[in-house]
Amino acid sequence: MKSVRIANTVKHIEEGDERITLFRIQEILSEHRSTLIMGILSDLPTYLQFKFYTKVDKELQGVLKDKLVDLSNSKVNLDRYLDIVHDIEKNSNYRVPCQEFFKEIDTLLDSALNPIQLKLVK
């Protein structure tokens, strides 16, 4: 049995069928990311001020909250977190780091705060 520590708890994975193990890892990583997102949503204006040095109006806050909730409700892409998946598979006790998840969250927020300008090509 593997023990995986995430943001707010310890989860256990029974060793067995690789597909079931990967599915369980995906569930655990999704819960971890969701917990981090819920923490951000509890005080989004402060997080935006701290991380992006910006204040946003209520309308944009609503858009950002919707994007974060959508991300929170989706399953993680295991390919994106392949190093973490391999570390979980190799170790019987593992603490999931937060950095990679915050990178994904911050990339989402940054793309909404600083949309890429489209250029017209003739």
C-alpha positions as CSV (number, residue, x, y, z in Angstrom):
1,M,0.0,0.0,0.0
2,K,1.2,3.5,-0.9
3,S,0.6,6.5,1.2
4,V,0.3,9.8,-0.6
5,R,0.2,13.1,1.3
6,I,-1.7,15.9,-0.4
7,A,-2.7,19.4,0.7
8,N,-5.1,18.5,3.4
9,T,-4.8,14.7,4.1
10,V,-3.1,11.4,3.4
11,K,-4.5,9.1,0.8
12,H,-3.8,5.4,0.3
13,I,-3.4,3.4,-2.9
14,E,-3.7,-0.3,-2.9
15,E,-1.0,-1.8,-5.2
16,G,-2.4,-3.9,-8.0
17,D,-3.6,-3.4,-11.5
18,E,-1.6,-0.6,-13.1
19,R,-4.6,1.0,-14.8
20,I,-6.5,1.1,-11.5
21,T,-3.4,2.6,-9.8
22,L,-3.1,5.3,-12.4
23,F,-6.8,6.1,-12.1
24,R,-6.4,6.4,-8.3
25,I,-3.3,8.6,-8.7
26,Q,-5.3,10.8,-11.1
27,E,-8.1,11.1,-8.5
28,I,-5.7,12.0,-5.7
29,L,-3.8,14.6,-7.8
30,S,-7.2,16.1,-8.9
31,E,-8.3,16.4,-5.3
32,H,-4.9,18.0,-4.4
33,R,-5.3,20.6,-7.2
34,S,-8.9,21.2,-6.2
35,T,-7.9,21.9,-2.6
36,L,-5.3,24.4,-3.7
37,I,-7.8,26.1,-6.0
38,M,-10.4,26.3,-3.2
39,G,-7.8,28.0,-1.0
40,I,-7.1,30.6,-3.7
41,L,-10.8,31.2,-4.2
42,S,-11.3,31.9,-0.5
43,D,-9.5,35.2,-1.1
44,L,-8.9,35.6,-4.8
45,P,-8.2,39.4,-4.6
46,T,-5.4,38.9,-2.2
47,Y,-3.9,36.1,-4.2
48,L,-4.0,38.2,-7.4
49,Q,-2.4,41.1,-5.6
50,F,0.3,38.9,-4.1
51,K,1.1,36.8,-7.3
52,F,0.4,39.2,-10.1
53,Y,0.6,42.6,-8.4
54,T,-2.8,43.6,-9.7
55,K,-6.3,44.4,-8.6
56,V,-9.3,43.4,-10.7
57,D,-12.9,44.5,-10.8
58,K,-15.8,42.3,-9.7
59,E,-16.6,41.3,-13.3
60,L,-13.1,40.0,-14.0
61,Q,-13.1,38.3,-10.5
62,G,-16.2,36.4,-11.6
63,V,-14.6,35.3,-14.8
64,L,-11.5,34.2,-13.0
65,K,-13.5,32.3,-10.4
66,D,-15.4,30.5,-13.1
67,K,-12.2,29.5,-14.8
68,L,-10.7,28.2,-11.5
69,V,-13.9,26.3,-10.7
70,D,-13.9,24.7,-14.1
71,L,-10.2,23.7,-13.6
72,S,-11.0,22.4,-10.1
73,N,-13.8,20.2,-11.4
74,S,-11.7,18.7,-14.2
75,K,-9.4,15.7,-13.9
76,V,-5.6,16.4,-14.0
77,N,-3.8,15.5,-17.1
78,L,-1.3,12.8,-16.0
79,D,1.0,13.6,-18.8
80,R,1.5,17.1,-17.3
81,Y,2.4,15.6,-13.9
82,L,4.3,12.6,-15.2
83,D,7.3,13.1,-12.9
84,I,5.0,13.2,-9.9
85,V,3.2,10.1,-11.1
86,H,6.5,8.2,-11.5
87,D,7.6,9.3,-8.0
88,I,4.3,8.0,-6.5
89,E,4.8,4.7,-8.3
90,K,8.4,4.3,-7.1
91,N,7.8,5.3,-3.4
92,S,5.7,3.8,-0.7
93,N,5.4,7.2,1.0
94,Y,5.2,10.4,-1.0
95,R,4.3,14.0,-0.4
96,V,2.8,15.7,-3.4
97,P,4.5,19.0,-4.1
98,C,2.4,22.1,-4.8
99,Q,4.7,24.0,-7.2
100,E,3.6,22.3,-10.4
101,F,-0.1,22.7,-9.6
102,F,0.4,26.4,-8.8
103,K,2.2,26.8,-12.2
104,E,-0.9,25.4,-13.9
105,I,-3.2,27.6,-11.9
106,D,-1.1,30.7,-12.4
107,T,-0.8,30.1,-16.2
108,L,-4.6,29.9,-16.3
109,L,-5.0,33.2,-14.4
110,D,-2.2,34.9,-16.3
111,S,-3.8,34.0,-19.7
112,A,-7.1,35.6,-18.5
113,L,-5.4,38.7,-17.0
114,N,-3.0,39.2,-20.0
115,P,-4.7,37.9,-23.1
116,I,-2.5,37.6,-26.1
117,Q,-3.2,40.3,-28.7
118,L,-4.0,38.8,-32.1
119,K,-2.3,40.4,-35.0
120,L,-4.0,40.7,-38.4
121,V,-1.8,39.4,-41.2
122,K,-2.3,40.7,-44.7
